[in-house]
Amino acid sequence: MLEVRHLVRRFGAVTAVEDMSLTVRRGEVVGFVGANGSGKTTTMRIIMGVLAPHGGEVLWDSRSVDAAVRRRLGYLPEERGLYPKQAVADQLVYLGRLAGSSRSQARQTAARLLEELGIEEYARSPLESLSLGNQQRVQVAAASMSRPVALVLDEPFSGLDPQAVDQMAQMLRRDADRGVPVLFSSHQLDLVERLCDRVVVVDQGRVVAEGTPGQLRGEQDPVVLIRLEGDAGWLRDEPGIEVRDIEGRQAVVRLGSWTTTDLLRAALSRGGVHELRPWQPSLAEIFREVVSDASGTEDV
């Protein structure tokens, strides 16, 4: 199990990470979600020893992570860094050898990863000859060459087409099914919702929400869809509720201090109600809501 406990990291007068704590269990895929500058990359760099924390600790199986453990972690950094003119397979074999594999083991691992990611045809091609999306797939393969005990991936899906996203998601799920903890950051919240067992939402260097997508939905005020006989515009003026979306006779409403009965009673006093049912918000909507609540700002 990979654990981060109460991390603090400052850059001059700016606190980039403040009391950051999270856990990634064996066999679990955890999405690390936050706006740019929220502390995700800094936290990952601390996990990997690229940056030293000013407070807190990183643990693997309840023991402090040292250089020996970090050599067994697979890492995809924000700054990509393979050799552009070297053949793809040669680079992967080289990285496998650095991690302690025999040449034959490294070749087998490289071949398997290239096949899983759908880029085996480029094994003998220089990296720079590949599209940016395929170069990204090679970077993820490189992170897995050490037969890692855990994966820490900073934006692994950026720049990928839908087919490549699906192939990489399947590979990460297979890694998790083999017991490897997977932590990855992404702005693609629909993918995070589909792939992850749990989601950690961060804002201004702090964890502001954590749980399964279902748990995160359960922590928010109920949201309902209501379809009226007349125009729904009057809902905007009602205190105690928040109109999330409105179009003609239909609205999506966050109930706040109201109950469903309160809403139904108010709507019936103004005419007929054709439909009233729970509305399941997307992870993107949950993210905007929890970050807005944490920073004390209104959605705009």
N, C-alpha and C positions, 0 to 999 in steps of 0.2 A: 504494500500500500504506500502510495506517495502522499505525503502530507506537507502542507505549508502552514506554519503557525505564527501568527502575529508579526508578519513581515513589515518592516519599515525601511523605506529608501528615500533619501532626499538628494536633490541636486541644487546645491546652494540653498536659497530661501524657499525653494519649491519642494513640497512633499509629494512625490510621485506615487508612493505606495504607503498606506497608513493602516496598520493593524489588519493586514491581509491574511486570511486563513481560508484554506480549502483542502479537500481530501479527494483523491482519486483511488478508488478501490480496485483490486484485481478484477479483470474482466469487465470493467466499466468504461464507457465512453462519456466524457464530460466536456460539454461545450463551455468555453470561456468567452463571455459576451460583454461588450462595452463599447462606448464611443471611442474614437481616436483620442489618445491621450489619457485614457481612463486607468492605465497601469497594467494592462495585460502583458505587453512585451517586456516591461521592466520586471514583472513577476517571473516570467519565463526565463529571463536572463539570470535572475537570482537563483532559480532552481538549478540551472545548468552551470553556475559558478562563473558566468561571464561578468556579473556584477556582484559585489559583496553587499549584504544588507547592513543597515545601521541598527537593526533590531530584528528579533525573531529568528526562526530556524526552519530548515528544510529537512524532512525525515523520510527515510525509506525503511519500511517495516519497523517503525518506532526507534530507529537509530539515525543519528545525524549523518547526512549525506556527505561523503568525502570524495576525493578524486577517483578512487577505485570504483565507487558506485556510479559516479557520473560517467565514467567510460562505458557503462552498461546501459545508459539512457540514450534513446534515439531522439535526436533534436533537429528540428527544421527551424532555423533562425529567420528573423525578418529579412536580413540581408542574405541573399542567396550567394553561394560561394564555391561552385565547382569549376573545373578547368575547361574553358570553352573549346580548346582545340584537341582535347584528348577524346578518344572513343568512349562512348557511354559505358560499355561493359568493362573496359579496362579501368575506368575510374571506380566503378563499384567494387571490382575485385580488389583494387588497391585499398579502398576504405575497409573492406572486410578483413584484409590482411593486417591492417593497422589495429583492428579490433581484436586480433588474436586468432582469426580463422585460418585454417590451412588454405592453400591455393585452390584445391579441389572443392572444399567446402564453400569458399567465397564464390567460385564460379557457379556452383549449384544454387546458392542463395540469390546471386545476381540474376541468373536465368529465371528463377521462380518469380522474383519481384517484377522483372520486366514483362513477364507473361501476365501476371495478375493485373498489372497496370495497362496492359494493351499496347506496349511499345517495344515488344521483342524484336520487331523488324529493324529497329534503330540501334541494335546492340553494337554494331561496328561503325556507326556514324559518329563524327565529331559532335560534341554537345551543341556547338554554335550553329550547326546546320538544322537543328530541330526547331519547330515552332515554340513560342514562349510557353504555351500550354504543355507541350510535351517535355520541355525543359523542367517545368514545374513537377511533372510526374517523376522525372529522374531524381530531382531533389528529394522527393518523398522516399523513393527507393533507397537513396543514400542514407537517409535517417534510419532505415531499417536494416542496414547491412551488418550492424553489430549484434544482431539477434537480441534486440534490446529487451530489458525487463520492464521498461515503461517507455511511452512515446510522449514527447512534448513538442507540439507542432504549432508554429505561428503562421496563421492564415494559409493552411495547406491547399485550400480549394480556390485561391485567387487565380483568376485568369484561365480557368478550365471551362471547356464546353460541357454541356449536360452529360454526354456519354462518359467523359473523363471523370466528372464528379461522381457518377454512379460507380465507376470502377474503383475509384479511390475510397469511396464510402464503404463498398463491399470489402476492400482489403482491410480497412481499419476495423470493421466489424469482425472479420476473421481473426485479426490480431487480438481483439478483446475476448473473443470466444476461446482463444488459447490461454487466457488469463492475464494478458498484458493490459495494464492501465493505460488509457489514452486520454490525454488532455490536449484539446486544440482550440484555438481562437478562430472566430469567423464573424463576418458581417452578414453572412447568408443565413438569416434566421429561420427561413423555411427548412433549410437543410439541417440546421442544428436541431430543430424540433423533430425532424424525421429520424435523425441518426442517434441522438444522444439519449443516454439513460438519465442523466441529470444535467442541469444547466446552472452555471454560476454567473450572475449578473454583477458587474462592477461599475462603479462610478466614482470619479475623483479619488482613485486609489483604494476604495473600500468595497467590500462585498455588500450589496444592497438587497440581494435576493438570491436564494439557492433552493434547488429541489428539482423534482421531475417537472416536465411541462404541465402535467395535471395538477401537481401540488401548487405550482406557481399560479395557475388559474384559480385554485381554491382559496388562495390568500387575498384575492382581489374582491372588491364589492361585486355583487351579482350584476351581470349585464343581460339585458333582454332586448328582443326585437318586438316592436309593436307596429301593427298596421291598422290604421283608423279609417273610419268612413269619410272624415273630412281631413283638412290640412293638419299636419303635425307641428306646425311652427310654434304653437303656443307652448310646447314643451321647453323651448329655449328659455322661457321666462320663469320657469318653476324653480324655486330654491330647493336645495337638497338632492337634486339629481343632476347628472351631467349628460348632455346629448353628445354622443360620440360621432354619430352620422345621421343625416336627415335628408330625405328626398321626397317631396310631396307629402303623401299620406303615411309614409313609413319612416321609422326612426330606430336607431340603435341607442339604447339608454343605459348608462351606468347608474344604478339605483341609489347609491350613497346612503342617505338616512331614510330613504323610502323603502317600503316593502312592495312586492308585486301587487298586493291588494290595494295599497295606496294609489299606485299607478293606474290600476284598472278602474278604481272608483273615480279618479280624476278624469280619466278618458271617457268613461260612460256618461259623466255629467255634461260632456261636450258633444256627444253623439255616439254612434256605434263603434264597436271594436271588432275588426275582422280577424285579427290574429295577435296573440301574445305568447311568446315562447322564449326559453333561455337562448342566449346567444354565446357561442364559444369563441372568445377572442383568440387571435393568432399569437404566436410567441412575439412577433414584432410589436403588436399592440401592448402585450404585457410588458415588454422591455421599455417602451416609451412611458408607460404608466409608472413603473417602479422607479425609473430614473427621475421622472418628473417629481414623484413623491419624495424621493431622497434629497433632491436639490431644492425642494420647496417652490418649484415653478409650475406654472400652468402650461398645459399643452397648447401649442399654437399651430 
